[in-house]
Amino acid sequence: MKKKIIKTSEAPAAIGPYSQAVLAGDTLYCSGQIAINPNTGDLVIDSIQAETEQVMKNIKAVLNAAEMDFSNVVKCSIFMSSMEHYGDINVVYAAYFSENPPAREAVAVKTLPKEVNVEISVVAVR
């Protein structure tokens, strides 16, 4: 199987030795996105809702670069700095998956890159 690296300037550049996403056959594996504004390079951490919204915008940009959208997403992983953020993250997240939401796990972790509060990765299929 051939793999294709997906890269877009509409989402933040990778901050380590990884790709924004990899397309393997009809399956897209998107690396975790944090709330970096790709236009400014600044973190959007004014509130957990604003942070989650930026994360979802970044995921959308990566999906679009692979000619997909949120309807193609079959699995999400949400990592958060505290379970206290769970409800607020869900409010923003739910707006992107109003019908037939994907499978998912949501876990609290000790720390995330750049000390952010939320990171989300997705798997999508054509």
C-alpha positions as a printed Julia matrix, in Angstrom:
126×3 Matrix{Float64}:
   0.0    0.0    0.0
   1.26   3.42  -0.91
   1.07   6.25   1.59
   0.71   9.93   0.82
   1.79  12.68   3.21
  -0.86  15.38   3.65
   0.42  18.88   4.37
  -1.36  22.22   4.34
  -0.44  25.76   5.35
  -4.06  26.16   6.53
  -3.17  24.16   9.65
  -0.17  24.57  11.95
   3.08  23.0   10.79
   4.2   19.94  12.72
   6.18  20.85  15.84
   8.11  17.57  15.77
   9.17  14.74  13.47
   5.68  13.84  12.22
   3.29  14.7    9.38
   0.01  16.59   9.73
  -1.65  13.51   8.27
  -0.93  10.37   6.28
  -3.31   8.95   3.69
  -2.95   5.16   3.42
  -5.31   3.8    0.81
  -8.68   5.36   1.62
  -7.85   5.96   5.29
  -6.53   9.27   6.62
  -4.63   9.28   9.9
  -4.47  12.84  11.25
  -1.93  13.75  13.89
  -3.19  15.46  17.0
  -4.0   19.12  16.58
  -3.61  21.77  19.24
  -4.91  25.33  19.21
  -2.19  27.02  17.2
  -3.5   29.67  14.82
  -1.74  28.77  11.54
  -1.76  32.4   10.36
  -0.01  33.85  13.41
   1.63  30.86  15.09
   0.04  31.97  18.36
  -1.82  29.68  20.74
  -5.55  30.35  21.09
  -6.08  29.7   24.79
  -8.46  32.49  25.85
 -11.0   29.88  26.96
 -11.42  26.12  26.59
 -14.2   26.78  24.06
 -11.99  29.05  21.93
  -9.14  26.57  22.23
 -11.34  23.66  21.12
 -12.77  25.72  18.24
  -9.24  26.4   16.94
  -8.36  22.72  17.23
 -11.44  21.79  15.19
 -10.61  24.44  12.56
  -7.13  22.95  12.27
  -8.55  19.45  11.87
 -10.95  20.74   9.22
  -8.03  22.22   7.27
  -6.14  18.92   7.33
  -9.26  17.0    6.29
  -9.87  19.46   3.45
  -6.27  19.07   2.26
  -7.08  15.37   1.83
 -10.36  16.23   0.06
 -12.41  15.08   3.07
 -14.57  16.68   5.74
 -15.97  15.82   9.16
 -18.48  13.38   7.63
 -15.5   11.14   6.75
 -14.28  10.94  10.36
 -14.75   7.5   11.92
 -12.64   7.85  15.09
 -11.48  10.68  17.35
  -9.13  10.78  20.3
  -9.44  13.7   22.68
  -6.71  14.43  25.2
  -7.41  17.09  27.79
  -5.5   18.55  30.71
  -8.45  18.06  33.07
 -11.77  16.25  33.0
 -13.26  19.54  34.15
 -13.0   20.63  30.5
 -15.05  17.65  29.25
 -18.43  19.42  29.04
 -17.12  22.59  27.41
 -15.09  20.61  24.85
 -18.19  18.52  24.04
 -20.26  21.63  23.3
 -17.83  22.77  20.6
 -17.06  19.24  19.37
 -20.75  18.35  18.98
 -21.28  21.24  16.55
 -18.94  19.48  14.1
 -20.61  16.07  14.44
 -24.33  16.8   14.55
 -25.24  13.55  12.76
 -23.7   10.12  13.13
 -20.77  11.1   15.37
 -17.61   9.0   15.16
 -16.3    6.56  17.72
 -14.18   8.33  20.32
 -12.28   8.3   23.55
 -11.66  11.29  25.77
  -8.98  11.08  28.41
  -7.31  13.43  30.86
  -3.52  13.47  30.69
  -0.86  15.07  32.83
   0.53  17.48  30.19
   0.15  18.25  26.51
   2.52  19.93  24.03
   3.03  23.64  24.7
   1.01  23.23  27.92
  -2.31  23.42  26.03
  -5.58  22.13  27.48
  -6.83  20.0   24.58
  -5.44  17.97  21.67
  -7.59  16.02  19.22
  -6.62  13.5   16.55
  -8.89  11.85  14.0
  -9.06   8.94  11.59
 -11.15   9.46   8.45
 -12.16   7.17   5.6
 -13.28   7.96   2.05
